[in-house]
Amino acid sequence: MNDHFSNPNFEEITEDTLHEYWMRQAIAEAQKAEALGEVPIGAIIVRNNEIIGRGYNLRETTMDSTAHAEMVAIREASSATGSWRLLNCSLYVTLEPCPMCAGAIVQSRVPRVIFGTADPKAGCAGTLMNLLQEPRFNHRTEVIPDVLQPECSSMLTQFFRRLRKK
């Protein structure tokens, strides 16, 4: 798993290919959460084709309701940049951001969010509401949904299926 994207073959890279590459990095973060028995949600923050923040769900492990993948990644990226403003960054997350995470994304001025699968119970990037593009806020975020949607959705479905069997 690389922190930088490079294309040694010099073939043309499409935006879709790049989004899939980075979403696979977020999926790898989600797998870390799953290994701990956490809901498998992962996030990364990319700036200049480099990962500057990583996070995965740690709510149960830390007993901290704010330890969502996006929040952990935002904190790490802010520390890496020395700024609360995450300008020129993209946040990749396997599950659509909840209200808390959407608020943190707006507050940290992340310009673009790419997510894997919609969250019908808490999604605030277009499913239940769209806090990321709320015109009354002073910052709006571009939203790109459904990148590697089947993989992201399946990971969550399989996790909850195993949990119900226990």
C-alpha positions as CSV (number, residue, x, y, z in Angstrom):
1,M,0.0,0.0,0.0
2,N,1.6,3.2,-1.1
3,D,1.2,6.7,0.3
4,H,2.0,8.2,-3.1
5,F,0.3,7.5,-6.5
6,S,2.8,7.0,-9.3
7,N,2.3,5.8,-12.8
8,P,5.5,4.1,-13.9
9,N,3.9,3.0,-17.2
10,F,3.1,6.6,-18.2
11,E,-0.2,5.5,-19.5
12,E,-3.1,7.9,-19.4
13,I,-4.8,7.8,-16.0
14,T,-8.4,8.7,-15.9
15,E,-10.0,10.4,-13.0
16,D,-12.1,7.3,-12.3
17,T,-9.0,5.2,-12.2
18,L,-7.4,7.6,-9.7
19,H,-10.5,7.6,-7.5
20,E,-10.6,3.8,-7.5
21,Y,-6.9,3.6,-6.6
22,W,-7.4,5.9,-3.6
23,M,-10.6,4.3,-2.5
24,R,-8.7,1.0,-2.3
25,Q,-6.5,2.7,0.2
26,A,-9.5,3.7,2.2
27,I,-10.8,0.1,2.0
28,A,-7.5,-1.1,3.5
29,E,-8.1,1.3,6.4
30,A,-11.6,-0.2,6.8
31,Q,-10.1,-3.7,7.0
32,K,-7.9,-2.5,9.9
33,A,-11.1,-1.5,11.8
34,E,-12.7,-4.9,10.9
35,A,-9.7,-6.7,12.3
36,L,-10.4,-5.0,15.7
37,G,-14.1,-5.9,15.6
38,E,-15.0,-2.4,14.6
39,V,-17.5,-1.5,11.9
40,P,-15.3,-1.5,8.8
41,I,-15.2,2.1,7.7
42,G,-12.0,3.7,6.4
43,A,-10.9,7.1,5.2
44,I,-7.8,8.7,3.7
45,I,-7.0,12.3,2.9
46,V,-5.0,13.0,-0.2
47,R,-3.1,16.1,-1.2
48,N,-0.8,16.3,-4.3
49,N,-1.1,12.6,-4.9
50,E,0.1,11.8,-1.4
51,I,-1.9,10.4,1.6
52,I,-1.6,13.0,4.5
53,G,-4.2,11.5,6.8
54,R,-5.5,8.0,7.5
55,G,-8.3,6.8,9.7
56,Y,-10.6,4.0,10.5
57,N,-13.5,3.5,12.8
58,L,-12.3,3.2,16.4
59,R,-15.5,4.0,18.4
60,E,-15.6,0.7,20.3
61,T,-11.9,0.5,20.9
62,T,-11.6,4.0,22.2
63,M,-15.1,4.3,23.7
64,D,-15.2,7.7,21.8
65,S,-18.3,8.5,19.8
66,T,-16.3,10.9,17.7
67,A,-13.7,8.3,16.6
68,H,-15.1,7.9,13.1
69,A,-12.8,7.2,10.2
70,E,-13.2,10.7,8.8
71,M,-12.5,12.4,12.1
72,V,-9.4,10.4,12.7
73,A,-8.1,11.2,9.2
74,I,-8.9,14.9,9.5
75,R,-7.0,15.1,12.7
76,E,-4.0,13.4,11.2
77,A,-4.1,15.5,8.1
78,S,-4.4,18.7,10.1
79,S,-1.4,17.6,12.1
80,A,0.6,16.8,9.0
81,T,-0.1,20.1,7.4
82,G,0.0,22.2,10.5
83,S,-3.3,23.8,9.6
84,W,-7.0,23.2,10.4
85,R,-7.8,24.2,6.8
86,L,-7.4,21.2,4.5
87,L,-7.3,23.1,1.3
88,N,-6.4,21.3,-2.0
89,C,-7.3,17.9,-0.4
90,S,-9.6,15.1,-1.2
91,L,-11.2,12.9,1.4
92,Y,-11.9,9.3,0.4
93,V,-14.2,7.3,2.7
94,T,-15.9,3.9,2.3
95,L,-19.2,5.0,3.7
96,E,-21.1,8.3,3.1
97,P,-20.3,10.8,5.9
98,C,-22.7,11.2,8.9
99,P,-23.8,14.6,10.2
100,M,-20.8,14.9,12.6
101,C,-18.3,14.0,9.9
102,A,-20.0,16.2,7.3
103,G,-19.8,19.1,9.7
104,A,-16.1,18.5,10.3
105,I,-15.5,18.3,6.6
106,V,-17.1,21.6,6.0
107,Q,-15.3,23.2,9.0
108,S,-11.9,21.9,7.8
109,R,-12.7,23.2,4.3
110,V,-12.1,19.9,2.5
111,P,-12.9,20.8,-1.1
112,R,-13.8,17.2,-2.3
113,V,-15.3,14.1,-0.8
114,I,-15.4,10.8,-2.6
115,F,-17.4,8.0,-0.9
116,G,-17.9,4.4,-1.6
117,T,-21.5,3.6,-0.6
118,A,-24.5,5.5,0.6
119,D,-25.6,5.4,4.2
120,P,-29.4,5.2,4.3
121,K,-29.5,5.8,8.1
122,A,-27.1,8.7,8.5
123,G,-25.8,9.8,5.2
124,C,-25.3,13.6,4.9
125,A,-23.7,13.8,1.5
126,G,-27.0,13.5,-0.4
127,T,-28.9,10.5,1.1
128,L,-30.8,11.9,4.1
129,M,-29.6,15.5,3.5
130,N,-26.6,17.2,2.0
131,L,-24.7,19.1,4.6
132,L,-21.6,19.1,2.3
133,Q,-23.3,21.3,-0.3
134,E,-25.6,23.3,1.9
135,P,-25.8,26.8,0.3
136,R,-26.2,28.6,3.6
137,F,-22.8,27.5,4.8
138,N,-19.7,29.5,3.9
139,H,-18.0,26.4,2.4
140,R,-19.3,23.7,0.0
141,T,-17.7,20.5,-0.9
142,E,-17.8,18.6,-4.2
143,V,-19.3,15.2,-3.7
144,I,-18.4,12.1,-5.8
145,P,-20.5,9.1,-4.7
146,D,-20.4,5.3,-5.4
147,V,-16.7,4.8,-6.1
148,L,-16.2,1.0,-5.7
149,Q,-19.7,0.9,-4.3
150,P,-20.1,-2.9,-4.5
151,E,-16.9,-3.5,-2.6
152,C,-17.6,-0.9,0.1
153,S,-21.2,-2.1,0.5
154,S,-20.3,-5.8,0.6
155,M,-17.7,-5.2,3.3
156,L,-20.3,-3.6,5.6
157,T,-23.1,-6.2,4.7
158,Q,-20.8,-9.1,5.4
159,F,-19.6,-7.6,8.7
160,F,-23.2,-7.1,10.0
161,R,-24.2,-10.6,8.8
162,R,-21.4,-12.2,10.8
163,L,-22.3,-10.0,13.8
164,R,-25.9,-11.2,13.7
165,K,-24.8,-14.8,13.6
166,K,-22.9,-14.4,16.9
